[in-house]
Amino acid sequence: MKTLSLVEASPTASNQHELNGVAGLKSVFGKEEFRGPALFMYDEGIIVATANITWYDSREAHPVRSEHRLYFQSNPVMDAAKAGDEVTVTRSADGSIQVDISPC
């Protein structure tokens, strides 16, 4: 779980569509790149969407430094998200990914 920062939540603050790779996300994805669909839910299902995500190391070419990020496609759930909202990302036993946004 992590708290959304302004640049992660607001398209007017950043066009990156990425979450910083905090320890909780690393425990879900590890260090290997992941690409695939994810189910996004806002406020326990008030808004639901499916969008592709990519987990990657933006510093992969750097010899000693890594910086993981979770890229997401634009979707109605992330459009509704605001700075301060809580994000929980889970991976089920079948490998499916769910991104839950809880408003603050």
PyMOL commands that set and color helices and strands:
alter all, ss='L'
color gray80, all
select helices_A, chain A and resi 6-9+23-29+76-80
alter helices_A, ss='H'
color red, helices_A
select strands_A, chain A and resi 2-3+18-20+34-42+47-57+68-72+86-91+97-102
alter strands_A, ss='S'
color yellow, strands_A
deselect
rebuild
show_as cartoon
